């Protein structure tokens, strides 16, 4: 009688974690860039001038200018110049910029319900 062999066990392949959706990744890279999300959130409340945005956010002139230019190139913000006198420049959300408002409002509500004020480090999340 021939001895029986033990069945061969093939280890299951390790499951790969799902890849992040490229579109979602691109959105977080853009909105997560310092000041972009905050500028869009501020402009959800209506048009604002450069000085008003600077004062409200505490951002430097050069950084604010860079971010506003980036948001303008992305067609989320439009720049309007009123020749005056005095000359005034205002920034407002475009239709594409307004389209993100419900997402930002949902994010605000989520943060209000799930993050404490000191949770920026991630150490102080609500249970």
HULIN-V494762 format. One record per backbone hydrogen bond with DSSP energy under -0.5 kcal/mol. CO is the residue of the C=O (numbers start at 1). NH is the residue of the N-H. E is the energy in kcal/mol with one decimal. If there is no record, write none. Layout:
# HULIN-V494762
co=[CO & CO]
nh=[NH & NH]
e=[E & E]
This chain:
# HULIN-V494762
co=[8 & 9 & 21 & 22 & 23 & 24 & 25 & 26 & 27 & 28 & 30 & 31 & 33 & 33 & 35 & 36 & 37 & 38 & 39 & 40 & 42 & 43 & 48 & 49 & 50 & 51 & 52 & 53 & 54 & 54 & 60 & 61 & 62 & 63 & 64 & 65 & 66 & 67 & 68 & 69 & 70 & 71 & 71 & 72 & 76 & 78 & 78 & 80 & 80 & 81 & 82 & 88 & 89 & 90 & 91 & 92 & 94 & 95 & 96 & 97 & 98 & 100 & 100 & 101 & 102 & 103 & 104 & 105 & 106 & 107 & 108 & 109 & 110 & 111 & 114 & 116 & 118 & 119 & 122 & 124]
nh=[10 & 11 & 25 & 26 & 27 & 28 & 29 & 30 & 31 & 32 & 33 & 37 & 36 & 37 & 39 & 40 & 41 & 42 & 43 & 44 & 45 & 46 & 91 & 53 & 54 & 55 & 56 & 57 & 58 & 59 & 64 & 65 & 66 & 67 & 68 & 69 & 70 & 71 & 72 & 73 & 74 & 76 & 77 & 75 & 94 & 80 & 92 & 82 & 90 & 83 & 88 & 82 & 50 & 80 & 48 & 78 & 98 & 99 & 100 & 100 & 101 & 103 & 104 & 105 & 106 & 107 & 108 & 109 & 110 & 111 & 112 & 113 & 114 & 115 & 126 & 119 & 121 & 122 & 125 & 116]
e=[-0.6 & -0.6 & -2.5 & -2.3 & -2.3 & -2.5 & -2.4 & -2.0 & -3.1 & -2.2 & -0.7 & -1.1 & -1.8 & -0.6 & -2.9 & -2.3 & -2.6 & -2.3 & -2.5 & -0.9 & -1.4 & -1.4 & -2.8 & -2.4 & -2.7 & -2.7 & -2.5 & -2.1 & -2.3 & -0.9 & -2.7 & -2.7 & -2.4 & -2.7 & -2.7 & -2.3 & -2.2 & -2.7 & -2.1 & -2.6 & -1.7 & -2.7 & -1.3 & -1.6 & -1.9 & -0.5 & -2.0 & -0.5 & -2.6 & -0.6 & -2.4 & -3.3 & -0.7 & -3.0 & -2.2 & -3.2 & -2.7 & -1.5 & -0.6 & -0.9 & -1.1 & -0.5 & -2.2 & -2.9 & -2.2 & -2.2 & -2.5 & -2.3 & -2.5 & -2.7 & -2.5 & -1.8 & -2.0 & -2.4 & -1.4 & -1.8 & -0.7 & -1.8 & -0.5 & -0.6]
